[in-house]
Amino acid sequence: MSTLTYRNSNGQLVDLPSVAATQLKNGLGSVMEQVMRRGAIAITRHETPKAVLLAYDEFVALTRDRAPVLNDLTAEYDVLLERMQTPAARKAVVKAFNATPEEVGRAAVKAARRKR
């Protein structure tokens, strides 16, 4: 049985064993036991991963952990968008879109030097 590596719901890198789809079809009970012990298993077809079978607890942990991150990103995006809606920001956008290639190049060099 070959293995793949993935990051589980605890953030750990773990080896994900794989089984052929025909092995899953013929021995669902034993594959389910492996999933319950390990948390997940890859299903392959012609030695290429095609799907992952997750234990329910692992699925819940993975989906629960992602929801707050998305909400945090949405709030951060809203703050950034609001900051960009000022007259000064609008003026800067117009200036950037009307800049010549030389002006854009000088601005890029200036910004790169500031980051050092």
N, C-alpha and C positions, 0 to 999 in steps of 0.2 A: 504494500500500500504506500503510495507516495504522499508527501505532505506539503502543504502550503503554509505560509506564515501570515497571521492577521493580528490586529489589535483588538482584544476582547473588551467587554464593558468595563473592566477594571483598569484599562489602559495598558495591560501587559501584552507583550508580543508572545503569541503562543503558536505552536504548530497545529495546523488544521489537517487532520487526516482526510483522505479522500477514498471514496468507494465508487466503483462503476455503477452506472444506472441499472444494469442487469442484476448486479449483486443486491442493490436496494430492492428491486422488484421481487427477487427470489428469497430474500432474507430480511424483510422489513423489521421483524422483531429484534434481531441481533443488531441491526444498524441503529434502531431506536435506542437500544441500551447504550451503544457507543455515544450517541448524541447526548443522552442524559448524563453520562459520566464526564464527557469532555466539553459539553456546551454547544458544539457545532461540528459539522462534518461536510466536506465538499462532495458533491455528486458530479462524476465525470462521465463523459461520453467520448469514446475513442481517445482516452487519456487527456482530454481537455476539460477543465472545470466548466460546468454549465449552470450549477445551482449550489446553494448552501442550505442545509437543513439545520435549523437552530433549535435549541431547547427553548421552551416558552419563557423561562426565567431570564435567559440571556437576551431574548428578543425584547422583553419588557425593559430590562436594564439599558439596552442600547437605545431604544426609542425614548425612554424617559430622560436619559442624559442629554439628548440632543434638543429637546424642547426648550429648556431655559436659554440655551446658547442662541437659538434662533430669535427668541424674544429679546435678548440682550442686543443682538445685532440689529434688529428692527429699531429699537430705541436709539441706538447709536447712529444709525442711518438718518433717523428723523432729526436728531440734533444737528448733524452735519448738513443736511439739506436746509434746515432753517437758517444756519449760519451763512449759507451760500446765497440766501435771498436778500442780501443787503445791497444798497446802491453801489457801494464800493466793490463788492464782488461782481455785480453785473458789469460795471465799468471795466474791471480787470478781464472778464471773459470777452467782452467786445474787443479790447486791446489785443488779447491773445489771438483771437480769430483774424484780426486785421494785420497781424505782425508779418513782416517779411521773413523769408528763411534765414537771413543773416541775423535778424533780431532774435528769432527763436534760438539760433545757435549760441548767441552771446548769453542769453538767459539760461540756457542749459549748462553752459560752462560755469557761469556765476553760481548757479544752484549746486553744482557738483563740488565746487571749491568750498562752499559754505558747509557742506556735509563732512568735510575732512576735519 
